[in-house]
Amino acid sequence: MFYKVRSVEPLEEYRLLVCFETGESKNYDVKPLFDKWEPFKDLVSIKGLFEQVKVDAGGYGISWNDDIDLSCNELYENGQIIK
């Protein structure tokens, strides 16, 4: 099952507010990915890149550029529920 993304908003400290088509919202922390995947370091080193996050066509994920993206299921499964 896909948990399609409706919207994404960059927050402070490299967190994302992700709203899904199900009506749920989650807070996703991008910081752990800086050590895991080399391209994600650009979100820190390139000023303003993190704020350029957008929802991919169809809502199956989000991306910053051709090298940095996250799937809708990654965001859903590893995001923290906002009550």
ABEGO torsion letter per residue (X at the ends): XBBBBABBBBBBGGBBBBBBAAGBBBBBBAAAAAAABAAAAAAAABBGAAAABBBBBGGAEBBABAABBBBAAAAAAABBBBX
